[in-house]
Amino acid sequence: MSTRTTAETNRAKAWIKSRTKARNAALMTAIAALLPVLLACAPAAYSARDRRLLSFSGIGNIRDGEGCNQDVRIMFAEADRVRDVSRQDITAASSPVLVGQCGDRS
């Protein structure tokens, strides 16, 4: 037979619960502090809802005046996205020639 009273048992349970909450809060704080470090390594972010590219950072295929690839960070805003694109729109967008060759400045 236990000699503990109900009040003592309740105090012990409350103490354990408060310690668990404190440990969980400390763990969440540590994870929150590490997330920016871990996510900084990720070169691209995608939307979980529709799997669209939201951002990219890294070496791009855009060259500077000396012909070197640039380090870029591209953010794709939701408002800039076109939802319905026809085959005609794709053909029209891909037909213009931007430059004749690499290094062509005309």
C-alpha positions as CSV (number, residue, x, y, z in Angstrom):
1,M,0.0,0.0,0.0
2,S,1.3,3.4,-1.0
3,T,1.9,6.1,1.6
4,R,1.7,8.9,-1.0
5,T,-1.2,11.2,-0.9
6,T,-3.2,12.3,-3.9
7,A,-1.8,15.8,-3.6
8,E,1.8,14.5,-3.7
9,T,1.0,12.3,-6.7
10,N,-0.5,15.3,-8.5
11,R,2.5,17.5,-7.7
12,A,4.9,14.8,-9.0
13,K,2.8,14.4,-12.3
14,A,2.8,18.2,-12.7
15,W,6.6,18.4,-12.2
16,I,7.2,15.6,-14.8
17,K,4.8,17.4,-17.3
18,S,6.6,20.7,-16.8
19,R,10.0,19.1,-17.3
20,T,8.8,17.4,-20.5
21,K,7.5,20.7,-21.8
22,A,10.8,22.4,-21.0
23,R,12.7,19.7,-22.8
24,N,10.5,19.9,-25.8
25,A,10.8,23.7,-25.9
26,A,14.6,23.4,-25.7
27,L,14.6,20.9,-28.5
28,M,12.4,23.0,-30.8
29,T,14.6,26.0,-30.1
30,A,17.7,24.1,-31.1
31,I,16.0,22.8,-34.3
32,A,14.8,26.3,-35.2
33,A,18.4,27.6,-34.7
34,L,19.7,24.9,-37.1
35,L,17.1,25.3,-39.8
36,P,18.6,28.4,-41.5
37,V,22.0,26.7,-41.6
38,L,20.6,23.5,-43.1
39,L,18.3,25.3,-45.5
40,A,21.0,27.6,-46.7
41,C,22.6,24.5,-48.4
42,A,19.4,23.8,-50.4
43,P,19.8,25.3,-53.9
44,A,16.1,25.2,-54.8
45,A,12.7,25.3,-53.0
46,Y,9.6,23.8,-54.4
47,S,5.9,24.2,-53.5
48,A,4.5,21.1,-51.8
49,R,1.0,22.0,-53.1
50,D,1.7,22.2,-56.8
51,R,5.4,21.2,-57.1
52,R,6.4,24.5,-58.7
53,L,9.8,26.0,-58.4
54,L,9.7,28.8,-55.8
55,S,13.4,29.8,-55.7
56,F,16.8,28.9,-56.9
57,S,20.2,30.0,-55.7
58,G,23.5,28.9,-57.2
59,I,25.4,29.1,-60.4
60,G,23.2,30.2,-63.2
61,N,23.5,29.8,-67.0
62,I,23.6,33.6,-67.4
63,R,27.1,34.8,-68.2
64,D,28.7,38.1,-67.4
65,G,30.7,40.3,-69.7
66,E,33.8,38.1,-69.3
67,G,31.9,34.9,-70.2
68,C,31.8,33.5,-66.6
69,N,28.6,32.1,-65.1
70,Q,27.1,34.2,-62.5
71,D,26.1,33.3,-58.9
72,V,22.3,34.0,-58.9
73,R,19.4,33.9,-56.6
74,I,16.0,33.8,-58.3
75,M,12.7,34.1,-56.5
76,F,9.5,33.2,-58.4
77,A,6.6,35.2,-57.1
78,E,3.1,33.6,-57.1
79,A,1.6,36.6,-58.8
80,D,4.0,36.2,-61.8
81,R,3.0,32.6,-62.5
82,V,0.9,31.9,-65.5
83,R,-1.6,29.1,-64.9
84,D,-2.8,28.2,-68.3
85,V,-0.3,28.3,-71.2
86,S,-1.3,27.1,-74.7
87,R,1.0,25.3,-77.1
88,Q,0.9,28.5,-79.3
89,D,2.2,30.6,-76.3
90,I,5.1,28.2,-75.8
91,T,6.0,28.2,-79.5
92,A,5.9,32.0,-79.6
93,A,8.1,32.3,-76.6
94,S,10.7,29.9,-77.9
95,S,11.0,31.2,-81.4
96,P,12.9,34.5,-81.0
97,V,16.7,34.2,-81.1
98,L,18.2,36.3,-78.4
99,V,21.8,36.2,-79.7
100,G,23.5,34.5,-82.6
101,Q,26.2,32.8,-80.5
102,C,27.9,33.1,-77.1
103,G,29.8,36.4,-76.8
104,D,27.7,38.0,-79.6
105,R,26.9,41.5,-78.3
106,S,24.8,42.7,-81.2
